[in-house]
Amino acid sequence: MVRPGDSLSAVFGGSWSVIAQLNGIRAPYVIYPGQRLATGHGGGGGRTVTVQRGDTLSGIAARLGIPQSRLHGYRSGNPNRIYAGEILTY
């Protein structure tokens, strides 16, 4: 649950973009005290993969044997633009 003064980046660190996406938060700096946030750790598998230089979303999905649509957490919001070091969930 969000407490006064919390921010996604302070609470969740590098995975704040994943939390924003899971909760449909468009402006990640706007969260409210008392708000409950899904973290992806309940029932969804909660697996992660770190994007390496030269990776593509379709390539990662193929390597993992999953549909590309199961990969979440790329900060651009564009599946054709992912960055090395991003942590994606599936």
HTML snippet that shows the backbone in 3Dmol.js (N, CA, C, O; Angstrom):
<script src="https://3Dmol.org/build/3Dmol-min.js"></script>
<div id="view" style="width:600px;height:400px;position:relative"></div>
<script>
const pdb = `
ATOM      1  N   MET A   1       0.854  -1.169   0.000  1.00  0.00           N
ATOM      2  CA  MET A   1       0.000   0.000   0.000  1.00  0.00           C
ATOM      3  C   MET A   1       0.905   1.238   0.000  1.00  0.00           C
ATOM      4  O   MET A   1       1.922   1.282   0.692  1.00  0.00           O
ATOM      5  N   VAL A   2       0.516   2.228  -0.782  1.00  0.00           N
ATOM      6  CA  VAL A   2       1.281   3.471  -0.892  1.00  0.00           C
ATOM      7  C   VAL A   2       1.107   4.301   0.374  1.00  0.00           C
ATOM      8  O   VAL A   2      -0.006   4.462   0.875  1.00  0.00           O
ATOM      9  N   ARG A   3       2.212   4.821   0.881  1.00  0.00           N
ATOM     10  CA  ARG A   3       2.189   5.698   2.051  1.00  0.00           C
ATOM     11  C   ARG A   3       2.531   7.122   1.621  1.00  0.00           C
ATOM     12  O   ARG A   3       3.131   7.307   0.562  1.00  0.00           O
ATOM     13  N   PRO A   4       2.169   8.128   2.406  1.00  0.00           N
ATOM     14  CA  PRO A   4       2.518   9.505   2.059  1.00  0.00           C
ATOM     15  C   PRO A   4       4.019   9.631   1.825  1.00  0.00           C
ATOM     16  O   PRO A   4       4.824   9.137   2.614  1.00  0.00           O
ATOM     17  N   GLY A   5       4.383  10.293   0.740  1.00  0.00           N
ATOM     18  CA  GLY A   5       5.790  10.496   0.416  1.00  0.00           C
ATOM     19  C   GLY A   5       6.400   9.415  -0.458  1.00  0.00           C
ATOM     20  O   GLY A   5       7.518   9.584  -0.946  1.00  0.00           O
ATOM     21  N   ASP A   6       5.694   8.304  -0.672  1.00  0.00           N
ATOM     22  CA  ASP A   6       6.212   7.225  -1.518  1.00  0.00           C
ATOM     23  C   ASP A   6       6.236   7.644  -2.983  1.00  0.00           C
ATOM     24  O   ASP A   6       5.429   8.457  -3.434  1.00  0.00           O
ATOM     25  N   SER A   7       7.173   7.070  -3.701  1.00  0.00           N
ATOM     26  CA  SER A   7       7.206   7.181  -5.158  1.00  0.00           C
ATOM     27  C   SER A   7       7.557   5.806  -5.699  1.00  0.00           C
ATOM     28  O   SER A   7       8.167   5.003  -4.994  1.00  0.00           O
ATOM     29  N   LEU A   8       7.185   5.526  -6.930  1.00  0.00           N
ATOM     30  CA  LEU A   8       7.465   4.207  -7.501  1.00  0.00           C
ATOM     31  C   LEU A   8       8.954   3.912  -7.502  1.00  0.00           C
ATOM     32  O   LEU A   8       9.365   2.810  -7.138  1.00  0.00           O
ATOM     33  N   SER A   9       9.775   4.883  -7.906  1.00  0.00           N
ATOM     34  CA  SER A   9      11.209   4.618  -7.992  1.00  0.00           C
ATOM     35  C   SER A   9      11.833   4.410  -6.614  1.00  0.00           C
ATOM     36  O   SER A   9      12.751   3.603  -6.471  1.00  0.00           O
ATOM     37  N   ALA A  10      11.350   5.123  -5.602  1.00  0.00           N
ATOM     38  CA  ALA A  10      11.898   4.959  -4.252  1.00  0.00           C
ATOM     39  C   ALA A  10      11.526   3.608  -3.661  1.00  0.00           C
ATOM     40  O   ALA A  10      12.339   2.990  -2.974  1.00  0.00           O
ATOM     41  N   VAL A  11      10.312   3.141  -3.917  1.00  0.00           N
ATOM     42  CA  VAL A  11       9.839   1.890  -3.334  1.00  0.00           C
ATOM     43  C   VAL A  11      10.315   0.681  -4.131  1.00  0.00           C
ATOM     44  O   VAL A  11      10.707  -0.330  -3.547  1.00  0.00           O
ATOM     45  N   PHE A  12      10.283   0.774  -5.463  1.00  0.00           N
ATOM     46  CA  PHE A  12      10.561  -0.389  -6.299  1.00  0.00           C
ATOM     47  C   PHE A  12      11.883  -0.316  -7.050  1.00  0.00           C
ATOM     48  O   PHE A  12      12.228  -1.254  -7.768  1.00  0.00           O
ATOM     49  N   GLY A  13      12.624   0.767  -6.906  1.00  0.00           N
ATOM     50  CA  GLY A  13      13.929   0.875  -7.557  1.00  0.00           C
ATOM     51  C   GLY A  13      13.840   0.736  -9.060  1.00  0.00           C
ATOM     52  O   GLY A  13      12.972   1.331  -9.699  1.00  0.00           O
ATOM     53  N   GLY A  14      14.747  -0.056  -9.626  1.00  0.00           N
ATOM     54  CA  GLY A  14      14.843  -0.218 -11.068  1.00  0.00           C
ATOM     55  C   GLY A  14      13.648  -0.878 -11.712  1.00  0.00           C
ATOM     56  O   GLY A  14      13.495  -0.806 -12.932  1.00  0.00           O
ATOM     57  N   SER A  15      12.795  -1.520 -10.932  1.00  0.00           N
ATOM     58  CA  SER A  15      11.639  -2.192 -11.522  1.00  0.00           C
ATOM     59  C   SER A  15      10.373  -1.331 -11.479  1.00  0.00           C
ATOM     60  O   SER A  15       9.275  -1.837 -11.707  1.00  0.00           O
ATOM     61  N   TRP A  16      10.520  -0.035 -11.189  1.00  0.00           N
ATOM     62  CA  TRP A  16       9.342   0.833 -11.075  1.00  0.00           C
ATOM     63  C   TRP A  16       8.524   0.856 -12.359  1.00  0.00           C
ATOM     64  O   TRP A  16       7.298   0.956 -12.302  1.00  0.00           O
ATOM     65  N   SER A  17       9.182   0.764 -13.530  1.00  0.00           N
ATOM     66  CA  SER A  17       8.432   0.823 -14.790  1.00  0.00           C
ATOM     67  C   SER A  17       7.536  -0.406 -14.951  1.00  0.00           C
ATOM     68  O   SER A  17       6.454  -0.313 -15.531  1.00  0.00           O
ATOM     69  N   VAL A  18       7.979  -1.545 -14.445  1.00  0.00           N
ATOM     70  CA  VAL A  18       7.169  -2.768 -14.493  1.00  0.00           C
ATOM     71  C   VAL A  18       5.920  -2.575 -13.633  1.00  0.00           C
ATOM     72  O   VAL A  18       4.816  -2.929 -14.047  1.00  0.00           O
ATOM     73  N   ILE A  19       6.097  -2.013 -12.439  1.00  0.00           N
ATOM     74  CA  ILE A  19       4.974  -1.782 -11.532  1.00  0.00           C
ATOM     75  C   ILE A  19       3.993  -0.789 -12.167  1.00  0.00           C
ATOM     76  O   ILE A  19       2.779  -0.979 -12.096  1.00  0.00           O
ATOM     77  N   ALA A  20       4.521   0.264 -12.783  1.00  0.00           N
ATOM     78  CA  ALA A  20       3.655   1.247 -13.452  1.00  0.00           C
ATOM     79  C   ALA A  20       2.841   0.571 -14.546  1.00  0.00           C
ATOM     80  O   ALA A  20       1.643   0.821 -14.675  1.00  0.00           O
ATOM     81  N   GLN A  21       3.483  -0.279 -15.332  1.00  0.00           N
ATOM     82  CA  GLN A  21       2.783  -0.951 -16.423  1.00  0.00           C
ATOM     83  C   GLN A  21       1.739  -1.933 -15.893  1.00  0.00           C
ATOM     84  O   GLN A  21       0.626  -1.992 -16.414  1.00  0.00           O
ATOM     85  N   LEU A  22       2.086  -2.693 -14.873  1.00  0.00           N
ATOM     86  CA  LEU A  22       1.146  -3.653 -14.290  1.00  0.00           C
ATOM     87  C   LEU A  22      -0.108  -2.982 -13.750  1.00  0.00           C
ATOM     88  O   LEU A  22      -1.187  -3.574 -13.752  1.00  0.00           O
ATOM     89  N   ASN A  23       0.038  -1.746 -13.287  1.00  0.00           N
ATOM     90  CA  ASN A  23      -1.063  -1.037 -12.666  1.00  0.00           C
ATOM     91  C   ASN A  23      -1.710   0.006 -13.571  1.00  0.00           C
ATOM     92  O   ASN A  23      -2.595   0.744 -13.136  1.00  0.00           O
ATOM     93  N   GLY A  24      -1.276   0.071 -14.817  1.00  0.00           N
ATOM     94  CA  GLY A  24      -1.865   1.019 -15.754  1.00  0.00           C
ATOM     95  C   GLY A  24      -1.605   2.463 -15.384  1.00  0.00           C
ATOM     96  O   GLY A  24      -2.418   3.338 -15.684  1.00  0.00           O
ATOM     97  N   ILE A  25      -0.485   2.722 -14.736  1.00  0.00           N
ATOM     98  CA  ILE A  25      -0.149   4.084 -14.316  1.00  0.00           C
ATOM     99  C   ILE A  25       0.585   4.763 -15.466  1.00  0.00           C
ATOM    100  O   ILE A  25       1.700   4.372 -15.812  1.00  0.00           O
ATOM    101  N   ARG A  26      -0.036   5.773 -16.053  1.00  0.00           N
ATOM    102  CA  ARG A  26       0.551   6.477 -17.196  1.00  0.00           C
ATOM    103  C   ARG A  26       1.609   7.485 -16.758  1.00  0.00           C
ATOM    104  O   ARG A  26       2.644   7.622 -17.411  1.00  0.00           O
ATOM    105  N   ALA A  27       1.359   8.178 -15.676  1.00  0.00           N
ATOM    106  CA  ALA A  27       2.314   9.148 -15.142  1.00  0.00           C
ATOM    107  C   ALA A  27       2.874   8.559 -13.849  1.00  0.00           C
ATOM    108  O   ALA A  27       2.255   8.702 -12.795  1.00  0.00           O
ATOM    109  N   PRO A  28       4.041   7.895 -13.910  1.00  0.00           N
ATOM    110  CA  PRO A  28       4.540   7.143 -12.750  1.00  0.00           C
ATOM    111  C   PRO A  28       4.872   7.981 -11.529  1.00  0.00           C
ATOM    112  O   PRO A  28       5.148   7.433 -10.462  1.00  0.00           O
ATOM    113  N   TYR A  29       4.852   9.285 -11.663  1.00  0.00           N
ATOM    114  CA  TYR A  29       5.092  10.134 -10.505  1.00  0.00           C
ATOM    115  C   TYR A  29       3.791  10.486  -9.792  1.00  0.00           C
ATOM    116  O   TYR A  29       3.804  11.217  -8.801  1.00  0.00           O
ATOM    117  N   VAL A  30       2.646   9.961 -10.300  1.00  0.00           N
ATOM    118  CA  VAL A  30       1.358  10.243  -9.674  1.00  0.00           C
ATOM    119  C   VAL A  30       0.791   8.953  -9.077  1.00  0.00           C
ATOM    120  O   VAL A  30       0.121   8.173  -9.753  1.00  0.00           O
ATOM    121  N   ILE A  31       1.078   8.758  -7.801  1.00  0.00           N
ATOM    122  CA  ILE A  31       0.471   7.677  -7.028  1.00  0.00           C
ATOM    123  C   ILE A  31      -0.068   8.311  -5.752  1.00  0.00           C
ATOM    124  O   ILE A  31       0.342   9.406  -5.368  1.00  0.00           O
ATOM    125  N   TYR A  32      -0.989   7.611  -5.103  1.00  0.00           N
ATOM    126  CA  TYR A  32      -1.705   8.221  -3.997  1.00  0.00           C
ATOM    127  C   TYR A  32      -1.610   7.387  -2.725  1.00  0.00           C
ATOM    128  O   TYR A  32      -1.623   6.157  -2.783  1.00  0.00           O
ATOM    129  N   PRO A  33      -1.513   8.063  -1.559  1.00  0.00           N
ATOM    130  CA  PRO A  33      -1.537   7.328  -0.295  1.00  0.00           C
ATOM    131  C   PRO A  33      -2.777   6.446  -0.217  1.00  0.00           C
ATOM    132  O   PRO A  33      -3.884   6.878  -0.541  1.00  0.00           O
ATOM    133  N   GLY A  34      -2.578   5.211   0.214  1.00  0.00           N
ATOM    134  CA  GLY A  34      -3.668   4.256   0.331  1.00  0.00           C
ATOM    135  C   GLY A  34      -3.874   3.407  -0.908  1.00  0.00           C
ATOM    136  O   GLY A  34      -4.561   2.387  -0.863  1.00  0.00           O
ATOM    137  N   GLN A  35      -3.281   3.826  -2.012  1.00  0.00           N
ATOM    138  CA  GLN A  35      -3.404   3.066  -3.257  1.00  0.00           C
ATOM    139  C   GLN A  35      -2.704   1.721  -3.101  1.00  0.00           C
ATOM    140  O   GLN A  35      -1.613   1.642  -2.536  1.00  0.00           O
ATOM    141  N   ARG A  36      -3.333   0.672  -3.602  1.00  0.00           N
ATOM    142  CA  ARG A  36      -2.721  -0.666  -3.582  1.00  0.00           C
ATOM    143  C   ARG A  36      -2.184  -0.956  -4.971  1.00  0.00           C
ATOM    144  O   ARG A  36      -2.879  -0.757  -5.967  1.00  0.00           O
ATOM    145  N   LEU A  37      -0.954  -1.422  -5.035  1.00  0.00           N
ATOM    146  CA  LEU A  37      -0.294  -1.666  -6.312  1.00  0.00           C
ATOM    147  C   LEU A  37      -0.010  -3.146  -6.495  1.00  0.00           C
ATOM    148  O   LEU A  37       0.515  -3.806  -5.599  1.00  0.00           O
ATOM    149  N   ALA A  38      -0.365  -3.663  -7.674  1.00  0.00           N
ATOM    150  CA  ALA A  38       0.014  -5.034  -8.023  1.00  0.00           C
ATOM    151  C   ALA A  38       1.504  -5.040  -8.316  1.00  0.00           C
ATOM    152  O   ALA A  38       2.022  -4.121  -8.949  1.00  0.00           O
ATOM    153  N   THR A  39       2.188  -6.072  -7.856  1.00  0.00           N
ATOM    154  CA  THR A  39       3.631  -6.150  -8.068  1.00  0.00           C
ATOM    155  C   THR A  39       4.031  -7.254  -9.033  1.00  0.00           C
ATOM    156  O   THR A  39       5.200  -7.372  -9.399  1.00  0.00           O
ATOM    157  N   GLY A  40       3.056  -8.066  -9.446  1.00  0.00           N
ATOM    158  CA  GLY A  40       3.373  -9.145 -10.372  1.00  0.00           C
ATOM    159  C   GLY A  40       3.932 -10.373  -9.684  1.00  0.00           C
ATOM    160  O   GLY A  40       4.308 -11.336 -10.352  1.00  0.00           O
ATOM    161  N   HIS A  41       3.995 -10.361  -8.356  1.00  0.00           N
ATOM    162  CA  HIS A  41       4.559 -11.508  -7.644  1.00  0.00           C
ATOM    163  C   HIS A  41       3.514 -12.521  -7.228  1.00  0.00           C
ATOM    164  O   HIS A  41       3.843 -13.518  -6.585  1.00  0.00           O
ATOM    165  N   GLY A  42       2.249 -12.284  -7.585  1.00  0.00           N
ATOM    166  CA  GLY A  42       1.219 -13.215  -7.160  1.00  0.00           C
ATOM    167  C   GLY A  42       0.619 -13.962  -8.327  1.00  0.00           C
ATOM    168  O   GLY A  42      -0.209 -13.404  -9.047  1.00  0.00           O
ATOM    169  N   GLY A  43       1.008 -15.204  -8.539  1.00  0.00           N
ATOM    170  CA  GLY A  43       0.368 -16.049  -9.514  1.00  0.00           C
ATOM    171  C   GLY A  43       0.784 -15.880 -10.953  1.00  0.00           C
ATOM    172  O   GLY A  43       0.457 -16.734 -11.776  1.00  0.00           O
ATOM    173  N   GLY A  44       1.490 -14.816 -11.299  1.00  0.00           N
ATOM    174  CA  GLY A  44       1.863 -14.606 -12.686  1.00  0.00           C
ATOM    175  C   GLY A  44       3.199 -15.203 -13.048  1.00  0.00           C
ATOM    176  O   GLY A  44       3.694 -14.975 -14.151  1.00  0.00           O
ATOM    177  N   GLY A  45       3.790 -15.953 -12.162  1.00  0.00           N
ATOM    178  CA  GLY A  45       5.097 -16.523 -12.429  1.00  0.00           C
ATOM    179  C   GLY A  45       6.200 -15.636 -11.905  1.00  0.00           C
ATOM    180  O   GLY A  45       7.144 -16.120 -11.280  1.00  0.00           O
ATOM    181  N   GLY A  46       6.095 -14.333 -12.154  1.00  0.00           N
ATOM    182  CA  GLY A  46       7.069 -13.388 -11.631  1.00  0.00           C
ATOM    183  C   GLY A  46       8.469 -13.599 -12.152  1.00  0.00           C
ATOM    184  O   GLY A  46       9.432 -13.231 -11.480  1.00  0.00           O
ATOM    185  N   ARG A  47       8.613 -14.174 -13.322  1.00  0.00           N
ATOM    186  CA  ARG A  47       9.945 -14.402 -13.888  1.00  0.00           C
ATOM    187  C   ARG A  47      10.431 -13.149 -14.587  1.00  0.00           C
ATOM    188  O   ARG A  47       9.641 -12.356 -15.100  1.00  0.00           O
ATOM    189  N   THR A  48      11.748 -12.985 -14.598  1.00  0.00           N
ATOM    190  CA  THR A  48      12.338 -11.820 -15.241  1.00  0.00           C
ATOM    191  C   THR A  48      13.460 -12.232 -16.179  1.00  0.00           C
ATOM    192  O   THR A  48      14.033 -13.315 -16.062  1.00  0.00           O
ATOM    193  N   VAL A  49      13.754 -11.342 -17.107  1.00  0.00           N
ATOM    194  CA  VAL A  49      14.886 -11.503 -18.010  1.00  0.00           C
ATOM    195  C   VAL A  49      15.471 -10.119 -18.223  1.00  0.00           C
ATOM    196  O   VAL A  49      14.735  -9.144 -18.377  1.00  0.00           O
ATOM    197  N   THR A  50      16.797 -10.033 -18.233  1.00  0.00           N
ATOM    198  CA  THR A  50      17.464  -8.757 -18.454  1.00  0.00           C
ATOM    199  C   THR A  50      17.854  -8.637 -19.918  1.00  0.00           C
ATOM    200  O   THR A  50      18.467  -9.542 -20.486  1.00  0.00           O
ATOM    201  N   VAL A  51      17.492  -7.505 -20.526  1.00  0.00           N
ATOM    202  CA  VAL A  51      17.804  -7.255 -21.935  1.00  0.00           C
ATOM    203  C   VAL A  51      19.306  -7.079 -22.085  1.00  0.00           C
ATOM    204  O   VAL A  51      19.929  -6.305 -21.360  1.00  0.00           O
ATOM    205  N   GLN A  52      19.877  -7.805 -23.033  1.00  0.00           N
ATOM    206  CA  GLN A  52      21.303  -7.702 -23.350  1.00  0.00           C
ATOM    207  C   GLN A  52      21.472  -6.891 -24.635  1.00  0.00           C
ATOM    208  O   GLN A  52      20.549  -6.798 -25.445  1.00  0.00           O
ATOM    209  N   ARG A  53      22.630  -6.321 -24.810  1.00  0.00           N
ATOM    210  CA  ARG A  53      22.922  -5.558 -26.025  1.00  0.00           C
ATOM    211  C   ARG A  53      22.649  -6.430 -27.252  1.00  0.00           C
ATOM    212  O   ARG A  53      23.105  -7.572 -27.321  1.00  0.00           O
ATOM    213  N   GLY A  54      21.909  -5.892 -28.212  1.00  0.00           N
ATOM    214  CA  GLY A  54      21.587  -6.611 -29.435  1.00  0.00           C
ATOM    215  C   GLY A  54      20.304  -7.426 -29.373  1.00  0.00           C
ATOM    216  O   GLY A  54      19.852  -7.946 -30.393  1.00  0.00           O
ATOM    217  N   ASP A  55      19.708  -7.544 -28.180  1.00  0.00           N
ATOM    218  CA  ASP A  55      18.455  -8.295 -28.048  1.00  0.00           C
ATOM    219  C   ASP A  55      17.306  -7.570 -28.741  1.00  0.00           C
ATOM    220  O   ASP A  55      17.305  -6.345 -28.861  1.00  0.00           O
ATOM    221  N   THR A  56      16.339  -8.345 -29.188  1.00  0.00           N
ATOM    222  CA  THR A  56      15.055  -7.831 -29.656  1.00  0.00           C
ATOM    223  C   THR A  56      13.983  -8.508 -28.824  1.00  0.00           C
ATOM    224  O   THR A  56      14.204  -9.587 -28.276  1.00  0.00           O
ATOM    225  N   LEU A  57      12.829  -7.880 -28.729  1.00  0.00           N
ATOM    226  CA  LEU A  57      11.747  -8.465 -27.953  1.00  0.00           C
ATOM    227  C   LEU A  57      11.328  -9.807 -28.538  1.00  0.00           C
ATOM    228  O   LEU A  57      11.095 -10.768 -27.804  1.00  0.00           O
ATOM    229  N   SER A  58      11.235  -9.865 -29.861  1.00  0.00           N
ATOM    230  CA  SER A  58      10.842 -11.132 -30.493  1.00  0.00           C
ATOM    231  C   SER A  58      11.909 -12.202 -30.276  1.00  0.00           C
ATOM    232  O   SER A  58      11.582 -13.376 -30.104  1.00  0.00           O
ATOM    233  N   GLY A  59      13.165 -11.811 -30.284  1.00  0.00           N
ATOM    234  CA  GLY A  59      14.242 -12.762 -30.047  1.00  0.00           C
ATOM    235  C   GLY A  59      14.243 -13.302 -28.630  1.00  0.00           C
ATOM    236  O   GLY A  59      14.469 -14.491 -28.408  1.00  0.00           O
ATOM    237  N   ILE A  60      13.986 -12.415 -27.665  1.00  0.00           N
ATOM    238  CA  ILE A  60      13.905 -12.840 -26.268  1.00  0.00           C
ATOM    239  C   ILE A  60      12.744 -13.817 -26.096  1.00  0.00           C
ATOM    240  O   ILE A  60      12.886 -14.860 -25.459  1.00  0.00           O
ATOM    241  N   ALA A  61      11.588 -13.462 -26.676  1.00  0.00           N
ATOM    242  CA  ALA A  61      10.411 -14.330 -26.574  1.00  0.00           C
ATOM    243  C   ALA A  61      10.690 -15.697 -27.182  1.00  0.00           C
ATOM    244  O   ALA A  61      10.327 -16.723 -26.605  1.00  0.00           O
ATOM    245  N   ALA A  62      11.331 -15.713 -28.337  1.00  0.00           N
ATOM    246  CA  ALA A  62      11.653 -16.990 -28.985  1.00  0.00           C
ATOM    247  C   ALA A  62      12.600 -17.808 -28.118  1.00  0.00           C
ATOM    248  O   ALA A  62      12.424 -19.017 -27.967  1.00  0.00           O
ATOM    249  N   ARG A  63      13.605 -17.147 -27.548  1.00  0.00           N
ATOM    250  CA  ARG A  63      14.578 -17.840 -26.692  1.00  0.00           C
ATOM    251  C   ARG A  63      13.903 -18.440 -25.468  1.00  0.00           C
ATOM    252  O   ARG A  63      14.277 -19.520 -25.012  1.00  0.00           O
ATOM    253  N   LEU A  64      12.899 -17.732 -24.932  1.00  0.00           N
ATOM    254  CA  LEU A  64      12.193 -18.217 -23.739  1.00  0.00           C
ATOM    255  C   LEU A  64      11.057 -19.174 -24.082  1.00  0.00           C
ATOM    256  O   LEU A  64      10.524 -19.855 -23.206  1.00  0.00           O
ATOM    257  N   GLY A  65      10.690 -19.224 -25.365  1.00  0.00           N
ATOM    258  CA  GLY A  65       9.596 -20.099 -25.782  1.00  0.00           C
ATOM    259  C   GLY A  65       8.232 -19.584 -25.350  1.00  0.00           C
ATOM    260  O   GLY A  65       7.339 -20.368 -25.029  1.00  0.00           O
ATOM    261  N   ILE A  66       8.074 -18.259 -25.342  1.00  0.00           N
ATOM    262  CA  ILE A  66       6.812 -17.647 -24.945  1.00  0.00           C
ATOM    263  C   ILE A  66       6.365 -16.663 -26.027  1.00  0.00           C
ATOM    264  O   ILE A  66       7.177 -16.232 -26.846  1.00  0.00           O
ATOM    265  N   PRO A  67       5.064 -16.302 -26.035  1.00  0.00           N
ATOM    266  CA  PRO A  67       4.623 -15.269 -26.970  1.00  0.00           C
ATOM    267  C   PRO A  67       5.224 -13.913 -26.580  1.00  0.00           C
ATOM    268  O   PRO A  67       5.386 -13.623 -25.395  1.00  0.00           O
ATOM    269  N   GLN A  68       5.547 -13.106 -27.555  1.00  0.00           N
ATOM    270  CA  GLN A  68       6.121 -11.789 -27.301  1.00  0.00           C
ATOM    271  C   GLN A  68       5.209 -10.945 -26.405  1.00  0.00           C
ATOM    272  O   GLN A  68       5.694 -10.131 -25.620  1.00  0.00           O
ATOM    273  N   SER A  69       3.916 -11.135 -26.518  1.00  0.00           N
ATOM    274  CA  SER A  69       2.945 -10.348 -25.748  1.00  0.00           C
ATOM    275  C   SER A  69       3.044 -10.590 -24.241  1.00  0.00           C
ATOM    276  O   SER A  69       2.504  -9.806 -23.460  1.00  0.00           O
ATOM    277  N   ARG A  70       3.723 -11.655 -23.820  1.00  0.00           N
ATOM    278  CA  ARG A  70       3.882 -11.928 -22.384  1.00  0.00           C
ATOM    279  C   ARG A  70       5.005 -11.126 -21.753  1.00  0.00           C
ATOM    280  O   ARG A  70       5.113 -11.079 -20.527  1.00  0.00           O
ATOM    281  N   LEU A  71       5.842 -10.495 -22.566  1.00  0.00           N
ATOM    282  CA  LEU A  71       6.958  -9.708 -22.041  1.00  0.00           C
ATOM    283  C   LEU A  71       6.486  -8.291 -21.727  1.00  0.00           C
ATOM    284  O   LEU A  71       5.881  -7.625 -22.567  1.00  0.00           O
ATOM    285  N   HIS A  72       6.770  -7.843 -20.507  1.00  0.00           N
ATOM    286  CA  HIS A  72       6.358  -6.515 -20.059  1.00  0.00           C
ATOM    287  C   HIS A  72       7.513  -5.822 -19.362  1.00  0.00           C
ATOM    288  O   HIS A  72       8.437  -6.462 -18.860  1.00  0.00           O
ATOM    289  N   GLY A  73       7.438  -4.496 -19.342  1.00  0.00           N
ATOM    290  CA  GLY A  73       8.393  -3.735 -18.552  1.00  0.00           C
ATOM    291  C   GLY A  73       9.351  -2.892 -19.359  1.00  0.00           C
ATOM    292  O   GLY A  73      10.212  -2.232 -18.777  1.00  0.00           O
ATOM    293  N   TYR A  74       9.237  -2.884 -20.694  1.00  0.00           N
ATOM    294  CA  TYR A  74      10.137  -2.028 -21.472  1.00  0.00           C
ATOM    295  C   TYR A  74       9.642  -0.600 -21.355  1.00  0.00           C
ATOM    296  O   TYR A  74       8.476  -0.302 -21.615  1.00  0.00           O
ATOM    297  N   ARG A  75      10.552   0.278 -20.957  1.00  0.00           N
ATOM    298  CA  ARG A  75      10.162   1.639 -20.575  1.00  0.00           C
ATOM    299  C   ARG A  75       9.680   2.497 -21.728  1.00  0.00           C
ATOM    300  O   ARG A  75       8.971   3.477 -21.502  1.00  0.00           O
ATOM    301  N   SER A  76      10.043   2.160 -22.957  1.00  0.00           N
ATOM    302  CA  SER A  76       9.628   2.981 -24.094  1.00  0.00           C
ATOM    303  C   SER A  76       8.149   2.798 -24.407  1.00  0.00           C
ATOM    304  O   SER A  76       7.529   3.677 -25.006  1.00  0.00           O
ATOM    305  N   GLY A  77       7.575   1.652 -24.003  1.00  0.00           N
ATOM    306  CA  GLY A  77       6.209   1.346 -24.384  1.00  0.00           C
ATOM    307  C   GLY A  77       6.097   0.866 -25.820  1.00  0.00           C
ATOM    308  O   GLY A  77       5.009   0.518 -26.279  1.00  0.00           O
ATOM    309  N   ASN A  78       7.205   0.846 -26.524  1.00  0.00           N
ATOM    310  CA  ASN A  78       7.259   0.438 -27.930  1.00  0.00           C
ATOM    311  C   ASN A  78       8.016  -0.880 -28.013  1.00  0.00           C
ATOM    312  O   ASN A  78       9.203  -0.918 -27.691  1.00  0.00           O
ATOM    313  N   PRO A  79       7.366  -1.967 -28.438  1.00  0.00           N
ATOM    314  CA  PRO A  79       8.052  -3.264 -28.478  1.00  0.00           C
ATOM    315  C   PRO A  79       9.238  -3.311 -29.441  1.00  0.00           C
ATOM    316  O   PRO A  79      10.037  -4.246 -29.391  1.00  0.00           O
ATOM    317  N   ASN A  80       9.358  -2.322 -30.307  1.00  0.00           N
ATOM    318  CA  ASN A  80      10.506  -2.260 -31.218  1.00  0.00           C
ATOM    319  C   ASN A  80      11.658  -1.464 -30.644  1.00  0.00           C
ATOM    320  O   ASN A  80      12.692  -1.312 -31.296  1.00  0.00           O
ATOM    321  N   ARG A  81      11.496  -0.952 -29.429  1.00  0.00           N
ATOM    322  CA  ARG A  81      12.557  -0.151 -28.813  1.00  0.00           C
ATOM    323  C   ARG A  81      12.758  -0.604 -27.373  1.00  0.00           C
ATOM    324  O   ARG A  81      12.048  -0.165 -26.468  1.00  0.00           O
ATOM    325  N   ILE A  82      13.723  -1.478 -27.171  1.00  0.00           N
ATOM    326  CA  ILE A  82      14.082  -1.928 -25.829  1.00  0.00           C
ATOM    327  C   ILE A  82      15.540  -1.577 -25.606  1.00  0.00           C
ATOM    328  O   ILE A  82      16.284  -1.368 -26.565  1.00  0.00           O
ATOM    329  N   TYR A  83      15.952  -1.511 -24.357  1.00  0.00           N
ATOM    330  CA  TYR A  83      17.281  -1.051 -24.018  1.00  0.00           C
ATOM    331  C   TYR A  83      18.025  -2.088 -23.176  1.00  0.00           C
ATOM    332  O   TYR A  83      17.442  -2.730 -22.303  1.00  0.00           O
ATOM    333  N   ALA A  84      19.307  -2.239 -23.451  1.00  0.00           N
ATOM    334  CA  ALA A  84      20.140  -3.133 -22.655  1.00  0.00           C
ATOM    335  C   ALA A  84      20.055  -2.723 -21.192  1.00  0.00           C
ATOM    336  O   ALA A  84      20.117  -1.540 -20.858  1.00  0.00           O
ATOM    337  N   GLY A  85      19.911  -3.722 -20.324  1.00  0.00           N
ATOM    338  CA  GLY A  85      19.817  -3.488 -18.890  1.00  0.00           C
ATOM    339  C   GLY A  85      18.398  -3.452 -18.366  1.00  0.00           C
ATOM    340  O   GLY A  85      18.184  -3.579 -17.161  1.00  0.00           O
ATOM    341  N   GLU A  86      17.412  -3.279 -19.254  1.00  0.00           N
ATOM    342  CA  GLU A  86      16.027  -3.301 -18.796  1.00  0.00           C
ATOM    343  C   GLU A  86      15.691  -4.688 -18.279  1.00  0.00           C
ATOM    344  O   GLU A  86      16.147  -5.694 -18.823  1.00  0.00           O
ATOM    345  N   ILE A  87      14.899  -4.732 -17.234  1.00  0.00           N
ATOM    346  CA  ILE A  87      14.445  -6.006 -16.681  1.00  0.00           C
ATOM    347  C   ILE A  87      12.996  -6.198 -17.078  1.00  0.00           C
ATOM    348  O   ILE A  87      12.122  -5.438 -16.660  1.00  0.00           O
ATOM    349  N   LEU A  88      12.743  -7.212 -17.884  1.00  0.00           N
ATOM    350  CA  LEU A  88      11.399  -7.493 -18.367  1.00  0.00           C
ATOM    351  C   LEU A  88      10.799  -8.637 -17.553  1.00  0.00           C
ATOM    352  O   LEU A  88      11.510  -9.542 -17.115  1.00  0.00           O
ATOM    353  N   THR A  89       9.501  -8.586 -17.360  1.00  0.00           N
ATOM    354  CA  THR A  89       8.804  -9.661 -16.656  1.00  0.00           C
ATOM    355  C   THR A  89       7.996 -10.472 -17.649  1.00  0.00           C
ATOM    356  O   THR A  89       7.602  -9.975 -18.704  1.00  0.00           O
ATOM    357  N   TYR A  90       7.755 -11.732 -17.296  1.00  0.00           N
ATOM    358  CA  TYR A  90       6.912 -12.596 -18.127  1.00  0.00           C
ATOM    359  C   TYR A  90       6.253 -13.648 -17.280  1.00  0.00           C
ATOM    360  O   TYR A  90       5.501 -14.474 -17.796  1.00  0.00           O
TER     361      TYR A  90
END
`;
const viewer = $3Dmol.createViewer("view");
viewer.addModel(pdb, "pdb");
viewer.setStyle({}, {cartoon: {color: "spectrum"}});
viewer.zoomTo();
viewer.render();
</script>
